[in-house]
Amino acid sequence: MAAHRSGPLKQANKAHKGGRHHGGRSAQRDSKGRVGPKNLCKKLKKQLSRVDQRHRASQLRKQKREAVLAEKRQLGSKDGPPHQVLVVPLHKRISLPEAIRLLQNEDLGTVYLNKEGSTHNFMLLCSDLKHRCFFTYARPGDLHTVLDMAKVADTILFLLDPLEGWDSTGDYCLSCLFAQGLPTYTLAVYGFSALPPKKHIDARKKLSKIVEKRFPEDKFLLLSTERDAGMLLRQLATQKQRHLAFRDRRAYLFAHMADFVPSEENGLVGTLKISGYVRGRTLNVNSLLHIVGHGDFQMNQIDAPMDPFPLNPRVIKSQKKPSTAMEICDTDAVADMEEDLKVLMKADPDLQETLQTEVIPDPMEGEQTWPTEEELDEANDLLKQCSRVVKKVPKGTSSYQAEWILDDGDESAGEGDEDDDVQHESFMEEESQDESGQEEEEGCDTMTLGESVRDDLYDDKVDEDAEERMLEKYKQERLEEMFPDEMDTPRDVAARIRFQKYRGLKSFRTSPWDPKENLPRDYARIFQFQNFINTRKRIFKEIEEKAEGAEVGWYVTLHVSDVPLSVMESFRQGAPLIAFTLLPYEQKMSVLNMVVSRHPGNTEPVKAKEELIFHCGFRRFRASPLFSQHTAADKHKFQRFLTADSALVVTVFAPITFPPASVLLFKQKNNGMHSLIATGHLLSVDPDRMVIKRVVLSGHPFKIFTKMAVVRYMFFNRGTHGHMKCSFDGKLKSQDTVLMNLYKRVFPKWTYDPYVPEPIPWVESEISSTASEVDME
C-alpha cells in the first residue's frame, strides 16, 4: 500500500524559535533605559481610579469654596476696599433721606459723613461684623449718575414701595441697569410698617407678584426700623458677590476726595489729584486712565496716604465714645494724611502709554508716478486684445451683458427658436434707440412714496414741523417693510450717473468682494489688528500675571496730568468722579461692531446715520451708526431702520474696547431727555466687516415675447421712452414685476464725539405723557 504524500498546497506552519525567554525584566535590560513613545503616552493618558476622581473633585470644590469665602472676607475688611453700596429708590413716594437716616444708625457702628457737592455719601464702620460699608445714593431720574455709579458699585440696594413696588421711572431705571449689567443687588421695602396691620398679608402677596416679574426667585427685606436696618446690613455683608466682566479685568476707582492744581501756563488745565480705593486689578502708573464722561488721561504719580476710614482706628483721648460718635473729615485729618504721604510709583516715560488716538496719514503714501509711453502702449495693446475676445451670445445681448455670460454656457446661450428670432427682430424695429445707449442705463424704478397728510387737529403747542418729520419717518419705515430697498429712479439725473458706484452681484453670498477696495480717507486714521482674537487672548493672559503697582484695597492718590478744570467743577457740583484704567490699545480709534436688539418700550422709528448716544462698557460717546444684518457671511446687508423683530449690528468709529462689554443706545429728544432705544453687547473690532447697501429698481413688462420682453418705467430716456429690452431664463407673465438689484459698500461717518450732554432727569409726568402719545398713535 502506497503512503500518502502531501501536495504543493500543504499548510506550512512557522517553526518554533527556541531560546531565552523575554520577560519584563529582559525587555527593560535590552532597551537600556530607552522608553518608547507609545509607552510614554499611555502613562500620560492613564485614567484616575474612582477614589482618585472623587478626591480630585472634592479638592476642586474646596478650592472654589475657599475662593468665594476669601472674596467675601476681603470685601469690606481692613485689608480690602470698603463694600460700596448704591441705594436706588424705585418709587417717588419713598423718602430717601428717611431711609438713609435708618442706615446711619449709631448703634451699628461709626459713621463718617462726607459732603462734597450734592451727591452725599457716608462710610459706616461696623466693629461687630468687622465690615465697612460705603453708601452712595442717587435718584433713578438722574440717568448718568445711576449708570456710572452702578459700574463701580459692589451691591445695589433697591428700595421698593409697599403697594406698587416701582413706578414708571423706576421701571425705566431697571431696564437700563439690566441692560448694562447688574452687580449684586438686594431688595428692601421701605415704609411697610406704615400700612395697617390687617393689610400686611395682602400687601406682601401683591408685592411678591410684582417683584417676580423683574426679580424671579428673589426675596425682599424690610426697612422700617433700626432693627430692620441691622438685619439688612448683615445681609449685605454676607451675600455672594456677582461679577461684571468688563470691570474685573481693569483697575477702577471711585473718588472720595479730589483736588485740582492748575498749571503755570494755563489755569484751565492742570493736575487732578483723585483719592480713593483701588478695585478690580492692580493699578499701574504707566497705564492710561479714563475718567468717565471726560476722556483719557495720563498719570504721573501714585501716592499712598493714610487710610482715612480704618476699620480699627487708633484711640483718640479727646473722644469718649468713638463707636457712637458722628465723625466728619476735616482739614486737620487731611493735613495728617499729607504728613504721612508716601510715593508709590512715578511714571516712566519709556513705559508710559501714549495718548495718540489716530494714525497720521501720509498723503504721498499711495501716490503713483505718471506712466511712461511704453506702459501706455502696453496698456493699449492689452485693451485691444481684450476687445477681440469672441463669444457666442443671444441676439440682442449688449456688450455689458456679454461680459457677465460665462464661457461654459455660450453654446446653450446661442441656441434659440426661429419664432423667437422673428419676434425679436420685430420689436427691434420698433425701438429707435441703439443697443449701446441702453447698455449704459443701469438705473431702475421703485415704488413712489406717498405724500404725507397734514393733520389739522394738532394742538397749538405741538411743533407741527416736528410732527411732519416724524410722520414722514413712520411712512418711510412702513414702506421699507412693505418694499425693502426699493427706490425711485431720478428723472433729473441719469441712472448711469446716479448709480455709478453700485455694482451687480451674481450671488450676494458667494460673489467675491475685496474688503480693502475703495476705502475712504477716514480708514487711514484708524488702527486695525492683524488678528483681533489672538491679541485679546494675549492681553487677557498678561492681566492674570502679577503686575507692579497699587494693590487692590489700597487707599491711593492719583496725579492725573493735563486735566481740564471742568472735571473738577463737575465733581464739586455733585457728579461722581469715576476712573478706569485702559488696557493696551484701548485709547486708539477703530471700527466697533455691536449686536443690539430694539428695546420693547420704544416704538419711534430710528433711521440709520441718526445721532445716538452710546454707553459701551465704561465709555460714553455720541456717534451716527450704520445698521446691518447679523449674519455669519462675509457680506452683511445694510438696514435703513432699526427693526424690532431681530437683532442688528451697529457699526461706528469709536475707541477700541475689548469685549465683553454691554452696550446701551439712547436717543436725545427735543426736550433734552434720553430715551433708551436698544440694548446689546460689543461684538468685535473689525474694520473689514463689509456693510453692503442694496438698491432694488423696478419695472413692468410692456411687450412679452416668451423669454424676451420690453420693460418700461425703469428708465426715463426721451429716445426710448424709458423702454428696455430684456431676456430671461424663463417665461414672463403680464402681472410680473421686473426687479434689478444693485449693491454698494457703505462706511460709517466719522461723527465720534466723546462729550455727551447731561440729560434732563426723567419724571413720572414725562413718562406717562410719552406713553399716552404712543397709545394714541
Secondary structure, DSSP 8 states (H G I E B T S, - for coil): -------TT---------S----HHHHHHHHTT---HHHHHHHHT----HHHHHHHHHHHHHHHHHHHHHHHHHTTSSSS--EEEEEEE-STTS-HHHHHHHHS-TTT-EEEEE-SSS--EEEEEETTTTEEEEEEE--TT-HHHHHHHHHH-SEEEEEEBTTTB--HHHHHHHHHHHHH---EEEEEEESGGGS-GGGHHHHHHHHHHHHHHHSTT--EEEESSHHHHHHHHHHHHHS-----HHHHTS-EEE-SEEEEEE-SS-TTEEEEEEEEE-BSS-B-TTSEEEETTTEEEEEEEEE----SS-SS----TT-S-TTT-EEE--HHHHHHHHHT--EEEE--TTTS-----S----TTTT------HHHHHHHHHHHHHHHT------TT--HHHHHTS-GGGHHHHH---HHHHHHHHHHHHH--S-HHHHHH----B----------TT--TTS-HHHHHHHHHHHHHHHHHHHSTTB----SSS-HHHHTTT-B--S-TTTS---TTTT--GGGGSS---SSHHHHHHHHHHHHHS---SB-TT-EEEEEEEEEEHHHHHHHHTT---EEEE--TTTTSEEEEEEEEEE-TT--S--BTT--EEEEETTEEEEE--EEEE--SSSEEEEESB--SSS-EEEEEEEE---S--EEEEEEE-TTS-EEEEEEEEEEEE-TT-EEEEEEEEEEEEEEEETTEEEEESS---TTTTT-EEEE-SS---TT--EEEEEEEEE------B----------HHHHHHHHHHHHH-
